[in-house]
Amino acid sequence: MEPHELLYSFRGSLPSLGLSDGDLLIVEPRKRAASGELVVASIGENLFIGHWWQKHGLRELREPETKGDLRIKGVVNLIVRPT
């Protein structure tokens, strides 16, 4: 892990993204992402994870579909699954 990267612990289950309870997400802090990248984004104080989609000025997360004033916290570089 690089000193500038963020570490998040995932709680819950999100099979569509291959995430399980306790997975660790190593995230590169960024405010922009390309369509298709797996990102951690926020709406207010709530955090979401999903594939970023952006086209014609529209922005949203897919899987789960989330719309609103999304702000990208960073792009997921690595998912670590504790054994």
C-alpha positions in Angstrom: 0.0 0.0 0.0 1.3 3.4 -0.9 1.3 6.2 1.7 -1.3 8.3 -0.2 -3.8 5.5 -0.7 -6.9 5.1 1.4 -8.1 1.8 3.1 -11.8 0.9 3.5 -13.3 -2.1 5.1 -16.3 -3.4 3.2 -19.3 -4.4 5.3 -22.2 -6.5 3.7 -22.3 -8.5 0.6 -22.4 -7.3 -3.0 -22.0 -10.4 -5.3 -22.5 -8.4 -8.5 -19.1 -6.8 -7.7 -17.5 -9.8 -6.1 -17.4 -8.1 -2.7 -17.9 -10.0 0.6 -18.1 -8.8 4.2 -14.7 -7.9 5.6 -13.0 -7.3 2.2 -10.4 -4.5 2.3 -10.4 -1.9 -0.5 -7.3 -0.1 -1.3 -8.3 3.1 -3.0 -6.3 5.8 -4.9 -7.8 9.2 -4.0 -9.1 10.8 -7.1 -11.9 13.2 -8.0 -12.4 11.8 -11.5 -12.8 8.4 -13.0 -13.2 6.8 -16.4 -16.4 5.0 -17.2 -16.2 1.4 -16.0 -13.8 2.0 -13.2 -14.7 0.7 -9.7 -15.0 3.7 -7.5 -15.9 4.7 -3.9 -18.3 7.7 -4.1 -20.3 9.7 -1.6 -23.6 11.4 -1.5 -23.5 13.5 1.7 -22.1 11.3 4.4 -23.1 8.0 2.8 -20.4 6.0 0.9 -21.2 3.8 -2.1 -19.1 1.5 -4.3 -19.8 0.7 -7.9 -18.8 1.0 -11.5 -18.6 4.6 -12.6 -20.6 5.7 -15.7 -20.4 9.1 -17.3 -21.7 10.3 -20.6 -23.2 13.5 -22.1 -22.8 15.3 -18.7 -24.7 12.6 -16.8 -22.9 10.7 -13.9 -24.0 7.7 -11.9 -22.9 4.5 -10.3 -24.0 1.2 -11.8 -24.4 -1.9 -9.7 -26.1 -0.6 -7.6 -27.7 2.1 -9.6 -27.3 5.3 -7.6 -28.1 8.8 -8.7 -27.7 12.1 -7.0 -24.9 14.5 -6.2 -22.2 11.9 -6.4 -18.6 12.8 -5.5 -15.8 10.4 -6.2 -13.6 9.7 -3.3 -11.3 7.4 -5.2 -10.7 4.5 -7.6 -10.3 1.0 -6.2 -6.8 -0.3 -7.0 -7.0 -3.6 -5.1 -9.5 -5.8 -3.2 -7.9 -7.9 -0.4 -10.0 -10.7 1.0 -8.8 -11.8 4.5 -8.6 -15.6 4.8 
